[in-house]
């Protein structure tokens, strides 16, 4: 059906450059990609198509890119540039759109799918083909996929839809454009709809890109198909296109090929429900969310092209990461065992008649027997009222006995708990929970009100719904007491498999948007076993969880736990008297607290009574994590907890613990480059991927265990996370070395096998003389009597950065509480001469500028990690005269 073909001059066999209708100066668009071809449509009418083609030969496979409305093939320029070797990328302008021919009559979705088939036939596109669609181009590409199964290798979509999810009335912006009165004016007569689409992004796209996206639609005659496309979207069964689109949507479920979904979560057109709908239809799909991206995800997140290229490469290469090496498994008890690991609720079953305290929180003490029965009843009640194995339950409950009961009941019912603590702030929690594909939400009244404000999906379960009017307002279908009553007469569901999903926990967000970390029961059980064995925890022990999320491990460890009466978003509000009161509630012998909390405890140690001093004197073990803990702080804590062995485990949300070190071991290690975090624990292997020259990315070698090699720290162990949730590209990068988890931290192993952490890979400073890690110089600066806290950052372009040291002068000494605010001005100004000279003399690296600060920007969760990205931004502004 092809009657003529033409291409830009650099394309193979290009007969005439003048035939290309696209201007040659559009940003990011190679003119040699631009082609035209004339093809008879299904009615026998010749139609001239414009398309982009990277002209790859020989062809290993073809990526068929389909744009939506009101964009054109320019949307896919990044994919053409990033295509892996052997992959041809073809991106047509749909008929009536872009620079393809305008048609006399509107094209329906069914016709557009057929049109695409005539074009691929004319271009000789054969398998294997991967379709790539955006917006309503996603539905059309999936329609083509169903009609060409013999050629199909995989499907990829970004911010698209094939059906209206239950309870959804359609995208508001499209429904507005669908109104008969608005459509002719907003979509055709004026460029409102065209321009609005390219203006959804925040921050705004560059003007030249917005102009390029709108370029083919400069007059009403060229925008006719824009209005027609909107009119053809079926919102109700009576619409002429409804039967075809409905069949297309159901047919997606039959596409038994690899799939990839990438998404801009800030999309006001296709929200989270549309992603969930596609995941339901394509359960095999890998998912990656580009935080901050809106509807035009290909523009807001140009890395989508690298994502798709990596996914294409993996189609024909090695299988997915097999996960941690089974040989690294940790025994589930104090010694080797051939049996399966204990389940997270096993201790509750064993202590179902034990009347001693299990949890103390906010003046309430709950016994092991009461907790065990409550968990069993809630688990049975959940299962009886619609909580299914694998369902995700968002938990918006304050740290309490209710929180512990809900989490263990959900685990016993086979559900996956999703925990995003208040330390992320409202915006961070909303972003995290909306992206977690929740099926249910459990919360107190404030939690359920927050869930409504966040727009979270799922049914609602109230901790205590209160009066009927309040229950209706919160949308609660059940409360915990009701679930327990239902569960009393119901048989418990079967135990979930050890490889079933267990939890999605979120990172602190200290170095970017918080990431969801998915665990299976097997990995969580291995973590519990490792913690128990490492610290010789016994049934007679009890602990204070000053870092609230850690309290959830109490029942699994078999330890009574106590929560101090503090705000969980403010760990540095813990005082020595509050710590003593929490310890007294359960007879605590173990304390887990962040460095910020310990600073405050030390600062208030003179406020404890003799009885409280006696209580604190019974603590035998302190664990502090979340950020490096200065040895001076540990020594000061030793005066508050005189009988305690002082330990700082190293790890992260993805793997905790990895190493452990005591104060005595820190002292024996002496000064070094970075923070000494001790030796790897039993069953844990630590390797270093060396960094090369001034390159921030590790070289191609795998992890090594050689001493004094600086690079990215990698971990392998049975308790390492399963994966990052809905972050396929991030997970792929973290597991680039099979069996290992790349931590994002940089450090080295010494001759004694001890690990030293030197900073985050994202915070490496790239100077003309090589890479500089920040932690070592910062420690040397903080050893100065005149300096309370320090941060070292790079200013300038990568490869030519200069070092700027930002210091907070000492006032109340090294144990003074640190300010918790994360944003806002830091009060930066040039340091005085004497301070600057002292800093330059102690840093051990060539510091170009020394700045005085009122405070350093810290993370909310731990109030300890310095946000060096923000610090560098403000330092650069001050040094450029913009501060």
N, C-alpha and C positions, 0 to 999 in steps of 0.2 A: 504493500500500500504506500510505500515511500515514493514520492515523486521528485524530490530534490533534497539535497543536503548542503549545508554551508557551515563554515567555522571561522574562527579568528585566525590570523595569519600564522601563529606559532603552533597551531594544532596540526596533527598528521593529516596530509592530503587536503589542506585548507584551500578551496578554490578561490575565495573572494572575501577579503576582510571587510569590505563595505557592507556585506549582508548582515553583519552582527548589529542588532539594534541597540545594544547596551553601551552607554558611554564608557570609555576606557580608563577613566580616572576615579572610579569609585573606591573608597578605602577598603583595602583587604581583598579586592577582587582582581584576580589575574585575568586580563583580557583574553588570553589564549584558551580559557575554559569556555568561553561563550560560543554557543552553536545554535543553528536553527535547522529544522527538518520539517518537511511538509508531509502530512500523513492523512489518509482518508479516515474520517471518523466512522462510527458504527452505522451511520446513515449514508455513507458513501460520499460525504462532503469533504473536500480537501481542507485541512487546517494546518496552519503553520505554527509550530511549537518553537519556543525558545527554551533552551536547557543549558546547564553547565555540565561539563564533562572533563575530568582530569586526564583523560586520554591514556590511561595506564595500559601498557602492553608488556609481556603477556598478562592476561587477566586471570587471577586466581579466584576472584569473586567480585561481585558487584554490590555496592551499597546504593539503593534506590531511595533518594531523599524526596519527601513530599511535604511541601509547605501548606500552611493553612490560610486563613482569611484575616486580615488583608495584607499578607506578606507576599514574597516571591522567592525565587531560587537564591537570591542574595543572602537569605537567611543561613544557607549551608556553606558559605565560603570557607569557614573554619574547618569543616569536615573535609572539603576537597584538599585543603592544605595539609591536614594531619593524617591523611589516609595511610595505613600501613603498606609496605611494599606488596605489589600484586593486586591491590584492591582498587578497582575502578569505582569512582563515585559519579553518579548521574543524578542531577537535580533539575527536574523540569519546572517550568512555570505552567500551572494548570491553565486550561483553556479559559479565556476571558480574564486571566490574571497575569500580572507581571508584564512580560513582553511577548507573550503568546497571543494568538489571534483572538479577537473578540467574536462572539457568536451572536446569532440573531435571536436565539431563544435561551432562557436560563438553562443551566445544566443542573440536573439533580445529582444527589450523591451516587445513585446507581449509575448514572451516565458517567460521572467522573471516574468511578472505579473502572468502568469499561474503557473510557478514554485512555486511562493510564495503561491498560493492557494493550491497546492498539499501538501506543507509543513504544512500549518495551519490545513488542514484536518487531516494529520497524527498526529499532536500534540494534536488533539482534542480541538483546540481553537474555542470557541463558543462566542456568544455575551454576554455582550456588549464589543466591541473592539474599541479602539482608535488607529488609525494609527499615526506613528511618522516617518517622513522621512527627509533626508538631501541630498542635491545635487540631482543627478538623481535618488537616492533612494526615493526622494519625489514624483516624477512622478510615480514610480512603486507602492509606497504605496497608492497613489490616484487611480491608476488603480485597485488595490486590493479592495479599498473601494467601487468603483463603481460596482464591481462584487459580493460584499458581503453586500449589503445594509441592509439586514435583520439582520445582526450582528453588524452593524456599530453604534457607539455611538458618535464619533467625529473624526476630523482630525486635525493633527498638523504637520507643516513643518517648517524647518529652512533653509534659504539660498538655495532655490530650484527653479525649473522652470518646467513648463509644455508646454510652447510655447515661441516663439520669439515675443516680443512685437513689434508693428508696428514701422518701421524705424530702428529696431535693427538687426544687422547682426550676432548676436550670440556672446557668450563670447569670447574675443580675445584669451585667453589662450587655450580654447578648440578648436577654429578654427585652431590655430597653431598646436596643437596636432593632428588635423584631417587631416592635409596635408599628402598625401600618402608617401612623402619622409621622413617626420619627424616621423610619427607614429611608424613604425617598430623600428626605432633607439631610439627615445625618450621615447616611452611607453613600449617597450618589451625588446630590446637588452640591454638597459641601464636603471637604475632607475631614470632617470631625471624627468619624469612626477610624479612618486611616491614621490620622495623627494621634488620636487617643491611644491606639494600640502601642505605638512606639514611644509613648510618654508614660507608660505604666511603671517603668523602671525607676528605682531610687537607690543610689543616685542616678540622675538622668543620663541617658546615653549621650555620647558626643553628638553635637548638632549635625555633623556631616554624615554620621551613620543614620540618624533619624531621617535626614533628607534622602539618603540613598534608599531606605526602606519604602519611602513614600513616592519615589521618583516615577514609577510606572503609572501612578494614579493621579496625574496632574490635572485632569479635566473630568467633568461629569460623564462624558461618553466613555472614558476609560475606567470609570468606577461603577459601571452598571452591574458587573458581575459581583462586585463587593456586596451590593444590596441583595442581589439574587442569592448569593451564597448564604447570607443571613436568613433570608426568607425560607430557604430549604431545610433549615434545622428543625426537626420535628420535636415539639414539646408535648404533643398529645397524640393519642391513637388515631384521631381523625385526619392527621396530616398525611398527604400523599406519600411522603418518603418514610413514614413511620414503619411500615412492614419491612422494608428493605434494611433500614438501620437496625431494627430490632433483631432481625435474622443475622445481620452482620455481627452485632454485639454478642449474641449467643454463640455464633461460630468461632469467636475468639477463643472460647473455652476448648475448642478442638485443635488448636494450634500446638501440636506437641513438638515444639522446637525451642531452642534456647531463646531467652527473652531478657531484655534490659529496659528498665524504666528509670529515666532521670527526671528530676523535678525541681521546680522553683517554688518553695513553700509560700512565698508572699504573693502568689497568683490570685488576683481578685476575680478571675474568670473561672478557672478550674481549681477549686479548692481541694482540701485533703480528702474529701469524700470520693472525688474522682480517681485519685491515686489508689485509695482503698478498693474501689470498684475494679480497677484494672488488675490489682494484685489478686483479687478474688478470682478473676477470669484467667489470669496467667500466674498460677501459684508457683511456677518454676522460675519466675522472673527475679533477676538480681535488681536491686534498687539502690539508687544513689541520689541523695537530696543535696542540692547546692544551697546552703543557708544564705539568705539575703537575696536570692534570685526571685524574680517575679515571672509574669507570663512569658515574656520573651527570654526564656532561660538560655537559649543559645547565644544571646547578646549579653545578658547579665553574667553568665558563667561560661566564657569562651573555652574554659577547660573541659567542657562537655565533649569537645572533639577528641581530646586526649583520652577521655573516659571511653568513648566509643571505640577509638583505635586500639586501646588496651584490651577491650572486650573482644574485638575482632581477632586480635592476635592470639588470645586465649582459646578461641574456638577450635583451633587446629593444633594446639600445643599441649603442654602438660595438663593433667587434671588439676582441679582446685586443690589448694593447700590442704594437706591431710591433717593439719592441726599439730598440737604438741606431740612430741615423740613419746609413744607409749612406754618406752624404756625409762622415761623420766618420771614415771608415776610415783606418787607419794603414798606410802601405806596409810590406810585409814585409821590406824590406831598407833599406840606407842611403838609397836614392833611390826615386822613383816606379817602379812596376812594374805591368805589365798581367797578369802571371802570377799563379797562386795563391800564397798564402803558403807558406813552408817548413813541412813537418810537424815535429812535436816531435822526431822521431827522425831527421830528415834528416842532421844533422851526424854521427850515429853511422854512417850508411851511407857518408858521404863519408870518414870517418876509420877505416874498418874495417881498414886495414893500418898504422895509426899506433901505434907502440909507446911513445909518450910518455905521461906520467901523465894520467889523466882524473879519478880520484877518489883522495883520500888520507883515510883515516879509521881511527882507533884502531890505528895502526901498520901498516895495510895500504894498499898502493898498487896501483891497478888501471889498466891502460893503456886507451887508446881502443880498440885492437883487441880486447882481452879483453872490454871492456864491450859493444862492438858485437856480438860473437859471442854473448855470454851473453844479451843482450836478444833477439836473433833466435831462439835456441834456446828460450828460455823462452816467447816469444810463440807459436811453433809448438806447443810442448808444451802450453801452456794451451788452445789451440784444439782440439788432438787429445784432450784429456781432459775436455772439457765446458764450457769457458768460451766463452760465446756473445757475439756483438756486443751491446752494451747491458747485459750483466751487470754487476752492481756488486760490486766487490772491496774489502772492508774491509782496510786495510793496517795491521797492528800489528807493524811492524818498526822497530827502533831506527835512527836515522840512520846510514847505512852504505852501502857499495857494494851490498849486497844490497837495501836499500831502493830505491836508484836503479834497479837492474836490474829489480826487480819492477814498479815504476811504469811504466817505459818499455816493458816487455814487455806489460803490461796494455793500455797505449795502442795499441801496435802490433797487439794481438789484437782491438782494438775494444771493450774493456771500459772501464768507468767506475771510476776509482779513488776511494775514499772515504777521506779522510785526516782523522783527528781526533787531533791531537798530544797528548802527555802533559801539556802545559801546562793542559789542561782539567781535570785531576784525574780520578780513577776515576769518580766520579759523573757528571761532565760528559761524559766519553767514553762511558759506558754510555748516557746519554740520547741523545747524538748518534748513535751507531752503531746503536742499536736502532731509531731512527726513520728510518734510511737505506735500509731494505729491501734488505739485503745478500743476494747470491747465493753469495758465497764469502768466506772470510777467509784471508789470508796472514799468518803470524806466526812469530816465534821461539818457543821453548818458553814463555817468560814471556808472550808475546803471546797464544798459543793458550790458555794457562791462564786468562788474563784474559778471553778471548772466552767461555770456558765459564762463568766467574763472572758475566759480563755477560748470559749467556743469548742470545748473538748467533746468528742463523740462518745457514744456508749451509754449504757443504762447507768442509773445512779443508785448507790447503796449508801445510806446515811449511818454514821456512827450512832447518832441519836437524833432522829428527825424532829422530835418534839410534837407540837400540836398539828392536827391535820392541815391547817392553812399553811404552816411553815413547810410541811412535807410536800404539799402541792407546789409551793413556790420554788422549792429546791429541785423538784422533779424526781424525788426519791421514790423508787418502787418498793424498797425494803429498807429496814434498818437492822443493825446487828442483833438486837434482841429478838426480832422477828425471825431472822435467819437461824438463830440458835434454837428457837422453839420448833421451827420446821425440821431442823436437823436432828432433834432428839428422837424423833420417830422414824428416822431415815438411815438406811445402811450407808456406810462410808463408801465412796467410789473406789475403784481399784487404784493402787499406788501408781503414780506416773513412772515411766521408765527412767533409768539413770541418764539416758541420752536425750530426754525431753527437755524443753526449754524451762528455765527456772526464773530468771530475772533479767531485766534491763536496767542497769545502773548508769548514771550519768557522771562524766568527768566534771571537774570543778569549773571548767570554762576559763581557767586562768590564762590560757594561751590561745584563745579563740572560742567559737561557739562550742558549748558542751556537747560531747559525743556520747551517744548511747552505746553501752557495752553489754553485749548479750552473753549470758552464762547458761550452761546446762547443769542439771543436778549433779552430774558426775564431777564437774569442775568445782562447783560450790562445796561439795562434800570433801574434795581433796584439799581445798583451802582450809576448811575447818580442822581437818586432821593435821595439816601442817602447823597451824597456829597452836593447836593443843600440844603437839609434840615439841615444838621449838621452845615454848615457854613453860613446859612441864606443868600445864594447868591440870588441877585435880578437882574432884567434885566438891571438896571443902573450900575451894577458892570462890571468891565473889569479886565483881569488878565494878568500877565507876566508869561509865561511858560518857566522858565529857565531849566526845565527838559523836553526836547522836546516831548517825547511820551505823556505827560500830556496835551499838546496843542490840541490833537485830541478830548478831551472832551469838548472843548470850545463851538462849535455849539450845542451839545446836552444839555449843561448846559444853553444855551442862553446867553453866555458871549462873548464879544469881547475878542480876545486873541492876544498877541504880543510875538514874538520870539526874544530874544536878538541875536545880530549878533556875535555868537560864534560858535566854532566847537562843535557839539553835543557829540563827543567822549571826550571832555575836559571840563566838567562842571566847573572845577576850573579856567577856563579862564574868567569867568564872573567878570567884575569889577563894582564898584559902578557907574561910569559914564555910562557904557553900560546898566546897569539895569535901570538907570534913563531915558535914551533915549528910551528904550523899553517901559517903563511905559508911557512916554509922548505920544507915538504913538497912544495909545488907551485910554488915561486917566485912567490908571490902578489903581484899588483900592485893588487888591489882587495880591500876589506874591507867586509862587510855585517854590522852589529851593532846591537843595540838600545841605547837610552840607558843602561839599567841595566848592560849589559855594559861599556859605555864608561866608566862611573863607576868600575867595579872596575879596568879597565885603567889608568886614570889614577892610581888610588890605589896601584897596584903597579908603577908605571913604574921605580922605583928598583931593582927586582929583576932587571932584564934584564942579560944579559951583553953585552960588546962585540959579539960575533958576532950576537946577537939584535937589538941596536940597528941593526946594518948591514942585517939582513933587514927590519926594520920601516921603515928608511929607503928601501927600494925600492918601498913602497906608493905608488901615484900617486893613488888614489881611495878615499875612505871614503863609504859610504852608511849612514845611520842612520835608522830609521823605527820605527813602532809607538807613538810618543808624541812630544809636542813635545820638542825637544832644545834646552836653553838654550845661548845663544851662549857663555857662560862655559865650559860643558863642552866645546864644540867647540874653543875656543881652547886648553883644556888638552890635548885629544886631539892638537891640532896639534904639541904638544911631543913626543908619543910617535911620531907619524907625520909627520915634518917635511916630507916631499916631497908629502904627500897634499893633493889638493883635497877639501875637506870639504863634503859635501852631505847634505841631509835631504829625501828625497822624501816627499811627502804622498800618502796613499791609504788604502785599506782592503781587506779581503778581497774585497769586491765590485768593486774597481777600483783597481789599483795598477800603475804610479804615475799620479797625476793632475797634480801640479805638482812642481817641484823648486826648491830654493834652496841657494845656497852660503853659507858663512860671510861672505864678502865682501858678498854681496847682503843678508844679514841685517843686517850692520853699516850698509850704506848706507841701508836702510829705516828704521833708527832705532827708537825706541820707538813703540808703537801699541797699539790696543785688541785684544789677542790675540797670536797667534803668526803671524809672517809665514812662509808656506810657499812663496812664490814664484809664478811665472807658470804658467799652464796649458801643458802640453807640446804639441808639434806633433800635431795631430789630435784634441786634447782641448778641449772647450768646457766652461767652468764658468759656471753661472748661479746667481742668488740668488732664492729665493722669499721675498718680504718677510714679516716677522711683523707682526701687527696688534695694537696696543695691549698689553693684558695677556693676549692669547690665545696659548696655547702652540701652537696649530695655525696653519700658514700660511694666509693668506687665499686667495681663489679665483683670484688671478692666477697666471700661469706664471712661469718663471724669467726674470730680467732681468740685464743685465750692467752696470747703472748703478753708478757709484762710490758708496761710503759708504752703501750700503743693507744693513742687517743683516737676515739671514734664514737660512733653511735652504739649505745648499750642495747644488746639483744638478750632475750630471756627465753628459756624453754623449761617447761614444768607442767605437771598434770593440772595445776589450778589456773593456768593462763586462760584468759577469756576465750569464748568460742569465736566471736567475730564482733565487728562494729555493726550496729543496727542501721539498716537503710543507708549505709555509706560504703558501697561496694568498692569504690576506687580507693578509699582510705584503708579498708581492710586488705585489699590487694597489695597496697604499698607496705602495710605493716607486716605482712606475711610473705614478703618478697623472697626471703630465704626460708624454704620449707621447714616447718617444725619450729621456727623461731618467731618471737614477737619483737618487732622493732619498737623500742620504748619512746623514741624521740628525745631521750636524754643523751648527753655526751659525757664521756669519762674514760677512765682507764683502770686496768688492774695493775697492782704493784707486785713486787717479787714475792710477797707473802700471800698472794691470792686475794688480797683485799680490793674492794671496788671503791673508786673515788669518782664522785659525780662533779662535773665541771660546768654544768649548765644544760639548757635546752638547745637542741639543734636549731630551733627557730631563732635563738638569741645569739648564735655565733656571730662574731664581728669579723667581717671580711676586709682586711687591710691589704695594702700593696705588698706587705711582707709575709702575708699568710693569715691563717685563721687565729683568732684569739677567743678563748673561752672565758666567760665573765666571773665565775664563782671564785676562783683562786685569788685574783686581784681584789675582789670585793672583801674576801675574808681578811686579807692583809690590811685593807683600809679600815675595816671595823675593829681591828686590833689597836688602832691608834686611840689614845685617850680622848682626843678631840672629836672622834667620830662615833655617832650612835648607830647609823645605818648607811649603807652605800649601795649604789647600783652603777654598773659599767655598761655603756652602750656605744654603738657605732653611729657616727653621723656622716652622711654623704653616700655616694653610690657604691654598690657592692664592688669589691675588688680594690676600692680606693677609700674605704672608710677610715676616719680618724677616731680615736678613743676619747670619749667624754665621761668623766667620773662625776656622778651626782651624789652628794653626801648630805646627810642630816646631822648637824653638829650634836654632840653629846650634851644632854641636859641632866636627866635623872639617872644616868648610868646605863649600862648594857641591858638591864632587865626591865627598863621602863616599858609600859604598854605602848604598842604601836597604833597609830591611827588606822581606822578600818576603811575609811572612804576609798573608793576605787577611782572615781572620775573626778573632774574638776581640776582647777589649777593647783599645781604643786608648789607655787611660790618660788620658782626657779630664778636665780640671779647668779652672777659671777661671784665666786668665793673670794674672800679677802686674800691678800698675798701670802700671809703666814700659813693659812689652812691649805691653799693651793700648793705651796711648796712641800708641805708635809705629805700631802696626798701623792704628789709626783714622786717623792722620795721613797714611798712605801709600796706603791702599786706593783712594781716589778715589770711593768709594761709602759711604753711611751704614751703617757696621757697628754692629749693636746689641750683639753679644756677641763676646768674643775668648776662645777656649779654647786651652789648652796641651795638646799631644798628645805621646805617646812616639813615635808613628809614624802614618803614613797608610795606609789599606787600599789595597793595590795588586792589579792583576790578576796571575795566575800566569804567563801566557805571556810578557809583556814585562817584568813587574816594574816598570812605569812608569806605567800609567794609574791614576789615583785613582778608587776606587769611591765616588763622591760620594753615591750612594744610601745606602750603609752609613754613610758619614760623617755624613750628615744625620740618620739614625736615632739614632745614638749621641749626637750633639750635642743633639738634641731631648730625649732621655732625661735627659741631664745637666742641661740648663736647666730641666727640669720637676721636678728633684729625685729622679729615678729612677736616676741613673747610679751 
